[in-house]
Amino acid sequence: MSTHHPIAIIGAGLGGLTAARVLYTNGIEAALFELEPSAATRVQGGMLDIHEESGQQALHAANLYDDFIKIIHEGGQAMRLVGRDGTVHVSTEDDGNGGRPEVDRGDLRELLLSSLPDGAIHWGRKVTGAQALDGGRHEVTFADGSTITTDLLIGADGAWSRIRPLLSDALPAYTGISFVESDLLDAATRHPRSAAVIGRGFFICLGDERGFLAHRETDGSLHVYTALKVDEGWADTVDFTDAAVAREAVLAQFPGWNDDLRGLISAADGALVPRRIHALPVGHRWERRPGVTLLGDAAHVMSPFAGEGANLAMLDGAELGRAIAAHPDDVEAALAAYEDALFPRSEASAADSAESLQIMFGADGLERMTEFFGSGPGGQ
């Protein structure tokens, strides 16, 4: 059975939700199709810093900025940069005047979800293929055998997008960095030393071309990303189904490091989760083809080391929604206007992200990041 939707958005992440919300506020209906079975399938964890020039602009366009203010993590803009011996090189507090307030990703997603009408999101719809039809229309096939047709197909389905092949043969490539994600729960009570090391906001530790990125979460836990410069197959050599084995394998990457820093791994609660970091080529773009476009990671997945991914996805969604609203009777004009701005914007951010990766995990990463933040040892 096939149904037709004038606008179909594949993927209900932050970018797809923002696009749908901006369209909705302009009186335009869009249907979203999401792989996950429901909004509650998994915890949408992790902190995001929402930038004035991108993510916050998207929230203004979505008429959600006032509600966004209510979910900001007070104190989350504090930042601490330390070396492998535990020496603090930079320390800044959150005075409330920064332009990149922190929010919990799950809270932000819930804000967007609750802003859409009932039935806008079709859950549990795994895309298996998409093809162009005549007149700029497209057909999308799902794992359950159902299909839809649409006049405008928007790929918001992430790094391994099923929609991207309609426009581009490009695939994300391994960047040389892998994360191992872990959590320390109820940190103030159960892990006070780790809580003291991380501080109130964002934490960076660099040395030996590796390090830790961490946040204090709104629920009192610590979320830690252990960053390793390893071969793409390294994670396959570790049994991550056995937490004890995984902890030992990751700890082996940090010989001689400060004990409190190593404690971020050894004291982790629950499973450790490996994640390879991939990116599309800097400057990825495509030729305009009728009736289809991309946003967010589907268009420009990049490493996270400039903090741009979620912000750009939301801005993409907002700008696409605005373009469609500005050209309600000319989809191709809307897509051309959107992509003309998308390509240079995403290229600049992807270049910054790639450069930040090289700086942070180079031989002198700590020194260069200390210089970047404008402070010597001891902080400011």
Secondary structure, 3 states (H helix, E strand, C coil): CEEEEEEEEECCCHHHHHHHHHHHHCCCCCEEECCCCCCCCCCCCCEEECCCCCHHHHHHHCCCHHHHHCCECCCCCCEEEEECCCCEEEEECCCCCCCCCEEEHHHHHHHHHHCCCCCCEECCCCEEEEEECHHHCEEEEECCCCEEEEEEEEECCCCCCCCHHHCCCCCCEEEEEEEEEEEECCHHHHCHHHHHHHCCCEEEEEECCEEEEEEECCCCCEEEEEEEECCCCHHHHCCCCCHHHHHHHHHCCCCCCCHHHHHHHHCCEEEEEEEEEEECCCCCCCCCCCCEEECCHHHHCCCCCCCCHHHHHHHHHHHHHHHHHHCCCCHHHHHHHHHHHHHHHHHHHHHHHHHHHHHHCCCCHHHHHHHHCCCCCCCC
